[in-house]
Amino acid sequence: MPYVNIKITREGATADQKKALIQGATQLLVDVLNKNPSTTVVVIEEVDTDNWGIAGETITARRARGE
């Protein structure tokens, strides 16, 4: 029973994009590890950019600078 946790910043991923992520991650496990898709769990967590940091600063600050 594979469990996949995908974390992305909360910046407007659409329902269709999330559906594609879930389908793609499931299919990858089927293709690579021969896992059963009916027992594969995929969870998408959206994290506020204030709560995600790289190189000592938040994504919010990096986005404000255009990075």
Protein Blocks (a to p, Z undefined) as FASTA:
>chain_A
ZZdddddddehiafklmmmmmmmmmmmmmmmnopafklcccddddddfklcceehiafkl
mmmnoZZ
